[in-house]
């Protein structure tokens, strides 16, 4: 028996072995086949439908079709067969995971630093995908015809923090759309060298492969993809090290790392974009300088992720504190600052004040205001001092 065509709001996913049918209305005449079927069966992505067409799983009046661009003919009956999900190629491996939330359609977790997200050359196993295959088991409904977790977004191997992974095709499709539209609340904690100026702003610059080193990304005048990062200074120590909250308006590879490095404020510990001793390190006492320079990874943590549940629409928000290595470094900075009478942070509704041993620095920024709504970048000068000495101030 053929199941009825899903109506608006129907979130049921085609089960393994089911065939779905739809009669093309007059207004669909001439439309591409893949577009028409993607609109008729919204729980399946257009890419998935293209794969089914290529595999001979789509027919018109029981005649198999092979072209995704074939024009739709009104009044004809189109059938789409969804085969059973095949076992995933990566092997399931029992790796401990910090699960923040899980239901039939998605799993939210706190990824540790050092864990690669997906198998790739050099990392064939021991990845997050391997761990999720073991953790989820038969609860994975299948994505793209394969019983595997749906990786909606990625974090670099040495970046820690909150991630969401789809367990079903319907969740994958809707989460991917939400990420593409940036319809989510996502914030990173970043520890960088120097003090960005202004204290709250936007960094814009197209990102592409570095022509001198294909393993690196770089801000490119020509050939890169548009990228925009919003940042806000949260804390600072010795006018030399700053903790930022960063939010992405785009999602390019290494975006935060590349933008901050290009602005003259590379992340502490970044093995790729911090290639020389930062000048700001000279202002840091010996008691903490070594810990900063020897930090073994980029000091970047995905601290917050909020989105609407892809099936119910319920708002979800997840946060994760910095992992022990980064939390320990932040605590050590504060202890060193207290011992040296440096970098005391005071806040009120209109400004943030940083006091160190040599100057009183005042940032005029409204801390009650969210990140700027405008996408116009605030120019920042690489290596420029982020300080404006307060008139009449004295050493602290």
N, C-alpha and C positions, 0 to 999 in steps of 0.2 A: 504494500500500500504506500502510495506517495504522500509524504507529509505535506500539509498545507504551506503555501508561501508565507514566510514570516511577515507580520504586519509591523507598522511603526511601533517601537517600544518593545517588540519581542526580542529578548536577549538570548534565546536558546540557540546553541551552536549546533550545526549539523553533526549528528553522531556518526561514528565510523560505519561506513557501508551505506549510508543514506543517499538517496537521490532526491534533489530538490528541483522543482519545475516552476517556470513562470512563462506566461503568455505575454509577448511584447505588445504594449499599447501603441496606438497610432503615433503618439508624440515621440516615441523612441525611434522612429524610422530614420535610418542612416547613421545612428549613433554607433560608436565603436562597441564591439561585443564585450570587451573587458570592462569598459566603463559602465555599460548597462548592467552587467551581472554584479559588479561591485556595489552599485546602488540598490539592486534588488536583494542582495544578500550581504547586509552591512557587517555581519560578524566575520566575514572573510575579507582580507586585504586584497587590493587590486593585484599586487604581486603574486599572492597565493592563487588567485583566479587565473592569472596568466600561466602559472605553472600547471594548473589543472587542464587548461586548454592545450598546452604543449604536450601533456601526457595523454591526451585523447579522452579526457574525462568530461567533456562538454559536447552536447549534441543539440542539433536543431531538427525537430520532428524525427528523432531517433537516428539522424545521420551525424556521425562524429565531425566536429569542427577542429581545425588546426591553427587558425589565424586569430590572434587576439584583436586585430584591427578590422576584422570582417564587419560589414555594416549590418545592423539589426534590421530584420524585416518584420513589420507589424503583423500581428495575428498569428505569428509562428510560435510554437511551443519550444522553449529552451530548457534543457535538462542539465543539471550539474551534479556529478557524482563525487562524493568525498570519500576516498578510500580510508581504510584503517591506518592509524599512525604506525610508522615503522620504528623499531628501537633506534635510539640515538647512537651515532657513531662513537662519541666519547664514552669512556667507561665510567660507571658510577663509582665514586670513591668516598669513603667515610671520612670526611673532614669536618671538624667542629665549626659550627656557624653560630653567630649571635643573631637570632631571629627576633625581630621587633614586632612583626605582625604576619599572620598568614591566614588565608581562606582558600576557597576552591579556585580562585582566579588569579591571585597574586601572592607574592611573598616579599616582605620588606626586611632588610637585614642591615647590620652594621659591619661593613667589610673591613677587615684588618689590613694594615699596610703589609706589603709583601705578597699578597694574594693576587695572581693574575685572573682577570675576569673570564677570558675565553681561551681555549687551546689555540696555539699558534706555533710556528717554527721557533724552536728554542724552549717552548713551554707546552709540550704535548699533553701533559696531564697535571694533576695537582692544582687545578684551577677552580674558580667558583662554579663553573658549569659542571665539572665533575662532582663537586660537593653537592650541588643542588639535585643532580640526578639521583644521588644516593638518598638525600634528605626527603625529596618529594615522592620518589618512587612512582607508584601507579596513579598518584593524584595528578600527574601531568596529563592534561587532556590531549596534548599534541598540537604543535605549531608548524605550519608549512608541511604537514604530512609526516612529521617526525616527532617522536615523543621526547621533547627536550624543553628546557626552560627558555622563555623569550627574553633575550637581553635587550631591554628598551634603551638603556644608556650605560655608559661605562665610566669607571674611574681608573686612573693610571695604577699600575701595579703598586707603587709606593705611596699612593694617596689612600687615606682611610675614610670611612664615613658611610652615610646612609645611601642605600640603593634600593630600587624597586625592580622586581623581576616578574614577568607575566608567566602564568601557568596554563593559560588557555589562549586560543586564537582570538577570541572576542576581546579579551583583556589586552592582548598584545596590540591589536589594531587601534583600540581607543587610547591606550597609554601612549603609543607612538604618536598619535595625532596631538595629544596634549603636550608632549615634549616638543613637537615640531612647532606648535603655536605658542610655546613658552607659557602655557596656561597652568602654571604651578608656582610654588613658593620654594625656592632653593637658595641656600646660602652656604658659603664656605668660610672657614677660619683659615687665614693665611698669616704666616709670620715672615716678615720681609726685612731686609736691611734698609736703613734710612727711614725718613719720614716723608711720605708722599704729600705733595702740596697741590691743591688745597686738601684739607682733611677729609673732605667728602666730594667725590666727583666721578667722572666717567673717563675711561680710557678707550679710545677707538683706534683701530688699525687692522687692515686686512691681514689675514694669516695664511701662509702657505709654506711649502717645503723650503728649507734653507738651501739655496743653490750651492753653497760651499760644503754643506754636510747634510745629506739626505735623511739622516736619522733625527735631525732637529727640525723644529718649526721656527718660523721667523715672521716678523712684520714685513710685509711686502708692499712696495709701491705699485707693482704690476703683478698680476697673476694670482693674488691671494683671494680668499673668501672674506667678505665683510665680517667683522667681529667687534663686539662691544662689551666691555666689562664695567660694571658699577662697583665702586668700593667705598668703604667708610672706615676711618681710623677709629679703633676701639680703645687701644692702650699703647703706650710707648715707654721705652726704657732708655735712659742716657742719651736721648735725642739721636739714637743710632739704630734701634730695633723697634719695629712696629707690628702690632697685631691688627689685622684688617678683617672686616667682613666684606666678602666679595659676592656679587650676584651676577649671573650671566644673562645677557640679552640674546646671545647666540651660543652655540655649543661646539666650538672648534677644538681640534686636538691641542692639548696643552695650553688652552687659551689663557688662563690666569697666569700661568708660569711665564708664558711668552710676553704678555702685555706688561707685567710688572718688571720683568728683566729689561725689556725695551725702554721702560720708563726710568731705568736706573735704580730699581728697587727689587732685585732678584730675591726669590724665596731663600730663606735660611736652609742650607743643606741640599739645595737643588744640584744633582750631579750632572745635569745637562746644560743648564742655563746660567750657572754660577761657576765661572771658569778662572776667576782670579780672586785674590784677597780683596774683599770689599773695603773701600775707604772708610766706611762707617765703623768698621771693626776696631779702628784705632781709638774710638771714643769709649769703648767698652772695657771695663776693668779686667785684668788678667784672671780674676777669680771665676769669671763666667765666659770669657772670650773663647777658651778652648772648647767648652761644651757647645757653643754656637757653631764654631768652625768645623767641629767634628761630628755634628749631627748627621746621621747616616742616610737621610732621605729628605726629599722636599717637605718642608713643614706646611702641609696643606691637608685639611680635613673637611669633608662634606658634613657639616654640622646639622643641617636642617633640610627637610624635604616635605612639602605639603602638596596635595593634589586631590582631585575628586575621584572617588572610587569609580573605576571604569564601567561598572555594571549598575551600581545603586545610585551613584552620584553623590554619596555621602562625603563630606569633607574629611580628609585624613591629614594628620600632621605628625611627623616623626622627627625627633632630635636625638643626637648622640654626642656625649661629651668627648673631648679629645682623648685619644688612647694614652696609655701610661707614658710612652716615651715623650710625646709632645706635651702632655700635662706636666710631666716632670721638668721639662725645659722651661715652660712658662713659670712654674713655681720657683725654679732656680733663679730666673731673671728677677723676679720680685724680691727674693731674699737678697740677692746681690745689690739691687737698687736700694733696699732698706738699709743695708749695711753701709752703702756709700752715700746715703742721703740723696739718691738720684731718682729721677723719673717717678715722681708722685703724681698720680692722676686725680684731678678733681673735676667734677661735672656739675653743670646746672642746665637749665632749659635753653640757654642761649649760647653757651660756649664750652669748650673743653680746655683745661689749663694743664700744662705739663711743666713741672719744675725740675731742673737738674742742677748740677753743682755750679754751672757757669752762666745760666741764663734763665729768664722766665719767658716761656713761650706761650703765646695766646692764639688759639684758633677760633675765629669767628665762624661758628657753624651752628645751625639750629638742630639740636639733637632730637627734638620732637618730630622733625620732619622725616618722612620716609625717603628712600632713594629718589633722585630726581626723576620726574616723569619724562622730561625731554630726553631724546636720544642724542642731542647735540653734545659733542665731547667737550669737557673742560680741559684746555691745554695744560699739560704738565711738562716740565723741563727736566730731562734726565739728569740726575746728579745734583739738581738744585737744592738749596737749603729749604726745608719745609717750615722754617721758623721765621716769625716776625717778632723782633724784640719789643716788648712792651715799653712804652715811653716811661722813663723814670724807674725802670726795674733795676734790681741789684742782684748779685749772685745769691743763690739759694742756700 
